[in-house]
Amino acid sequence: MAGGTEDAKVLLQPYITPVVNAFGAALGGGWYNTAEPHKLGGFDITITGNVAIIPKKFETFEIDNSRLSVLQVNEAASAETPTIAGDKVSGPQIDYSIAGYTQPAFHMPRGMNSNYMPAPMIQAGIGLIKGTEVIVRYLPNFKISDNEAGLWGIGGKHDIKQWIPGLNRLPVLQMSIMYGYTKLHTYVAVAVEPDDIGAGSLPDNNNTNWDNQELKIVSSSQTANLILSANLPVVCFYGAVGLVKTKTNLKLEGEYPVVQLEGSVPVVGAILDPVDMEIRNQDGGVTKPRLNAGIRFKLAVVTIHFDYSWANYSVLTGGLGISFR
């Protein structure tokens, strides 16, 4: 926020996009472990863990000075900087460049040195008529201090093998289509003061205590798949082709310090709700679908499954559940 809304978007969006897209991909995983829907009244409850993998190419990005107005990369520094998935090494020095005021502002933040993004959840499915199953997933709202998060989702699976002459007589092969929608919200209290943006020595006449700041992230994921499985007494082999579409809205709400000109004198100003951005991503499509393959073991009513989805942001899934057909 040191250089205002537009500079904040130029620096923040490419920094945070890889982990946002990875988390959206993880939200789209774990919806199924067989193509066979529950029979009427059958149900399962499953604890699932999805881990999305961020490609190496998204661990850094180049800052384009021409898109910045108040801020500039220091002339002696490289313009390459870590994304949030990159190394735990500070990025280049960012300086103010406004009406002759060329003081240091901050270093671009470090990454978290991890290209894995987890998304655990609990979901349940119940069988209806005509080979149809409804699936719900949920994590209740939880609060820690001034931070809050919660998740819910709904989806469905339908047996299409029953409608294909000849195929409906095969005893092992199962075929279905499914759709799932997941939504997550996260509210995080933040604290940015003039000292944090290298402006603590500038005049500040705002009388602002900077205590009403909050980061809001609302992420949604949609997935659609054609699922095939071979269901044997103890083991099930399954796979799917489909896509995952994600959308994340990221907002910074409250008042934040920013360096502005008062006449020709740099001062600390206040900017309200400086960031409101939307990040979209899609993995899979008609010409290059998202591919999935997995295996499930069923011991009495207990199920254990593992699968892997190949896409721009690949996802590894594991789950443990109980299932009554």
Secondary structure, DSSP 8 states (H G I E B T S, - for coil): -TT-HHHHHHHHHHHHHHHHHHHHHHHTS-S-S-S----TT-EEEEEEEEEEE--GGGSEEE--GGG-SSEEE-TTS-SEEE-TTS-SS---EEEE-BTTB--EEEE-----S--EEEEEEEEEEEE-STTEEEEEEEEEEEEETTEEEEEEEEEEEEE-GGGSTTGGG-SSEEEEEEEEEEEEEEEEE----GGGGT-TTS-B-S-------EEEEEEEEEEEEEEEEEE-SSEEEEEEEEEEEEEEEEEEESEEEEEEEETTEEEEEEEES-EEEEEEEEE--SSS-EEEEEEEEEETTEEEEEEEEESTT-EEEEEEEEEE-
